[in-house]
Amino acid sequence: MSQIVVIGAGQAAASLVAKLRGQGFDGQITVIGEEAAPPYQRPPLSKAYLLGDMALDRLYLRPESYYGDHDITLRLGCRAERIDRAAKQVQCGGDAVPYDMLALTTGAVPNRLPNAIGGDLDGVYTMRSLADADAVAHEFRPGARVLIVGGGYIGLEAAAVASKKGLTVTLVEMAPRILQRVAAPETSDYFRALHESHGVDIREGCGLERLTGDHRVTGASLTDGTELEVDFVIVGVGVRPDIALAEQAGLEIDNGIAVDPEGRSSDPAIWAAGDCASFAHGEGRLRLESVGNAIDMGELLAANMMGAGKPYVPKPWFWSDQYDVKLQIAGLGTGYDEIVTRRDGDGVSFWYFAGERLLAIDAMNDPRAYMVGKRLVEAGRSPAKAAVADPGTDLKSLLQA
Ligand SMILES: Cc1cc2nc3c(=O)[nH]c(=O)nc-3n(C[C@H](O)[C@H](O)[C@H](O)COP(=O)(O)OP(=O)(O)OC[C@H]3O[C@@H](n4cnc5c(N)ncnc54)[C@H](O)[C@@H]3O)c2cc1C
């Protein structure tokens, strides 16, 4: 009977093992996870869960009983320390766990501030895991002063929660604008205005020089010369793929664990999916940090471990919740040369075009625009720009054109 071992008990792992059982794999499945919790969804950690609007058990991707019921062994609270490729074994908590096929779904690790500028002071938090969210929760007291470092989605979501809870919020972004790495200026402008209307002090083109305090952070010096008094700090300055084990095992690394179109690493018995894995895309390699990618790659691995031979076709989508705005994104905007704006009631959407080709859409409180844009992007079809911009155009007609 063959044995599949999965390292990393997160979003991709949960999809992979459910799909394996769903399509009739009857060998042994072991999932090794460093965190104590069974696989859970991370997005609410900076949204509803942080706000206190979501109970812990709703974070779990499946009830704990699911794993036992499907004969899936979870080894939680156990970091896999080493892969012995010759012996086909994983070292974990003093045991050697044998595998026939191994999947790496190790996710990503958050970047931290250097200790030299106060990154190791108490009261400085990152937001990656349930433990991180639980550790910071008690700091969200009305009137507390929080500095958020980094104007990406996690920083902005944390700012929205803090503002809603009555904290005084300052957010610094070193780049000229928030969301610069991931979105067009139109989307940055929208979210800057949204946050400012809720009293958040957004400072763009402004870095953190250093945090100050004895053991615990009490202040921050910013590159624009401001000295701030702060009660705590949230750091949202990106993540890097968790390649520690893959590197130790001598697998090919290129912007993450390099996998072939089927999801196999440079060792044919070892596969990878989710935030840690990079796949060929255009001239280079792409790594997507999103739930959709983790689910799709996890399921792809399950199919291909059983011999389906299917190539990965990414269908990028993402969302973010801030205040009463739901942002939904489909496609990848990289390489756009024009943004077409559509306004529809309270909703607005930005459509990314390269020439006449539609690449992506950012829709704010406009789920219909998002659904239509997503279907068009995935089908490789492009609507006329004038029709998109015209609020009188019935969106569905764009699908029929
Ligand atoms: C706060 C937050 C908000 C987010 N919001 C959104 C959103 O709105 N929309 C969206 O699409 N995406 C969002 N994301 C991103 C999304 O959650 C990730 O892309 C997704 O979780 C990736 O899944 P994964 O399985 O690759 O990795 P993960 O879910 O990170 O799981 C990897 C697991 O592997 C474990 N691990 C690593 N090394 C080892 C080892 N050696 N031994 C054992 N275990 C190990 C880790 O501890 C971790 O538990 C958000 C992420 C965060 C942190």
The ligand as a Tripos MOL2 file, in Angstrom:
@<TRIPOS>MOLECULE
LIG
   53    58     1     0     0
SMALL
NO_CHARGES

@<TRIPOS>ATOM
      1 C1         -3.5440   37.3840    7.6750 C.3       1 LIG1
      2 C2         -3.6870   36.7810    6.2950 C.ar      1 LIG1
      3 C3         -4.7330   37.1950    5.4660 C.ar      1 LIG1
      4 C4         -4.8800   36.6440    4.1950 C.ar      1 LIG1
      5 N1         -5.9250   37.0410    3.4150 N.ar      1 LIG1
      6 C5         -6.1270   36.4600    2.2120 C.ar      1 LIG1
      7 C6         -7.2700   36.7870    1.4090 C.ar      1 LIG1
      8 O1         -8.0760   37.6350    1.7780 O.2       1 LIG1
      9 N2         -7.4360   36.1280    0.2330 N.ar      1 LIG1
     10 C7         -6.5490   35.1860   -0.2030 C.ar      1 LIG1
     11 O2         -6.7520   34.6080   -1.2930 O.2       1 LIG1
     12 N3         -5.4420   34.8770    0.5270 N.ar      1 LIG1
     13 C8         -5.2160   35.4760    1.7150 C.ar      1 LIG1
     14 N4         -4.1190   35.1420    2.4660 N.ar      1 LIG1
     15 C9         -3.1240   34.1990    1.9090 C.3       1 LIG1
     16 C10        -3.5420   32.7580    2.1140 C.3       1 LIG1
     17 O3         -3.9710   32.5350    3.4340 O.3       1 LIG1
     18 C11        -2.3640   31.8550    1.7700 C.3       1 LIG1
     19 O4         -2.0440   32.0830    0.4140 O.3       1 LIG1
     20 C12        -2.6720   30.3900    1.9930 C.3       1 LIG1
     21 O5         -2.8850   30.1230    3.3630 O.3       1 LIG1
     22 C13        -1.5310   29.5240    1.4810 C.3       1 LIG1
     23 O6         -1.7750   28.1840    1.8060 O.3       1 LIG1
     24 P1         -0.5570   27.1580    1.9670 P.3       1 LIG1
     25 O7         -1.1720   25.8440    2.2660 O.co2     1 LIG1
     26 O8          0.3710   27.2960    0.8270 O.co2     1 LIG1
     27 O9          0.2540   27.6810    3.2320 O.3       1 LIG1
     28 P2         -0.2260   27.8650    4.7430 P.3       1 LIG1
     29 O10        -1.7030   27.9640    4.8430 O.co2     1 LIG1
     30 O11         0.5970   28.9910    5.2590 O.co2     1 LIG1
     31 O12         0.2270   26.5120    5.4590 O.3       1 LIG1
     32 C14         1.5740   26.1450    5.5650 C.3       1 LIG1
     33 C15         1.7670   25.3980    6.8690 C.3       1 LIG1
     34 O13         2.9930   24.6670    6.8090 O.3       1 LIG1
     35 C16         3.5750   24.6700    8.0940 C.3       1 LIG1
     36 N5          4.9900   24.2810    7.9830 N.ar      1 LIG1
     37 C17         5.9990   24.9480    7.3730 C.ar      1 LIG1
     38 N6          7.1510   24.2540    7.4750 N.ar      1 LIG1
     39 C18         6.8700   23.1280    8.1510 C.ar      1 LIG1
     40 C19         7.6600   22.0050    8.5790 C.ar      1 LIG1
     41 N7          8.9620   21.9060    8.2950 N.pl3     1 LIG1
     42 N8          7.0420   21.0140    9.2840 N.ar      1 LIG1
     43 C20         5.7180   21.0860    9.5710 C.ar      1 LIG1
     44 N9          4.9320   22.1200    9.1920 N.ar      1 LIG1
     45 C21         5.5050   23.1290    8.4910 C.ar      1 LIG1
     46 C22         3.3180   26.0850    8.5620 C.3       1 LIG1
     47 O14         3.4840   26.2000    9.9610 O.3       1 LIG1
     48 C23         1.8820   26.3000    8.0920 C.3       1 LIG1
     49 O15         0.9770   25.8970    9.0880 O.3       1 LIG1
     50 C24        -3.9410   35.6840    3.7390 C.ar      1 LIG1
     51 C25        -2.8670   35.2910    4.5580 C.ar      1 LIG1
     52 C26        -2.7380   35.8460    5.8240 C.ar      1 LIG1
     53 C27        -1.5880   35.4150    6.6960 C.3       1 LIG1
@<TRIPOS>BOND
     1     1     2 1
     2     2     3 ar
     3     2    52 ar
     4     3     4 ar
     5     4     5 ar
     6     4    50 ar
     7     5     6 ar
     8     6     7 ar
     9     6    13 1
    10     7     8 2
    11     7     9 ar
    12     9    10 ar
    13    10    11 2
    14    10    12 ar
    15    12    13 ar
    16    13    14 ar
    17    14    15 1
    18    14    50 ar
    19    15    16 1
    20    16    17 1
    21    16    18 1
    22    18    19 1
    23    18    20 1
    24    20    21 1
    25    20    22 1
    26    22    23 1
    27    23    24 1
    28    24    25 2
    29    24    26 1
    30    24    27 1
    31    27    28 1
    32    28    29 2
    33    28    30 1
    34    28    31 1
    35    31    32 1
    36    32    33 1
    37    33    34 1
    38    33    48 1
    39    34    35 1
    40    35    36 1
    41    35    46 1
    42    36    37 ar
    43    36    45 ar
    44    37    38 ar
    45    38    39 ar
    46    39    40 ar
    47    39    45 ar
    48    40    41 1
    49    40    42 ar
    50    42    43 ar
    51    43    44 ar
    52    44    45 ar
    53    46    47 1
    54    46    48 1
    55    48    49 1
    56    50    51 ar
    57    51    52 ar
    58    52    53 1
@<TRIPOS>SUBSTRUCTURE
     1 LIG1         1 GROUP 0 **** ****
